């Protein structure tokens, strides 16, 4: 039996993991996250950032 793995879903943790595994996906995540952060700063709605974090599969 193996222990469950917990994966942190914060922006920095996601970026660090992608940087280790796939530079292309890391760059895409950075672009998407920055665009979502800009939108969130204009609207005061964090939903765009949440969507970027949750849409990783």
Secondary structure, DSSP 4 states (H G I P E B T S, - for coil): --PPPP---SHHHHHHHHHHH-HHHHHHHHHHHHHHHHHHHHH--THHHHHHHHT--
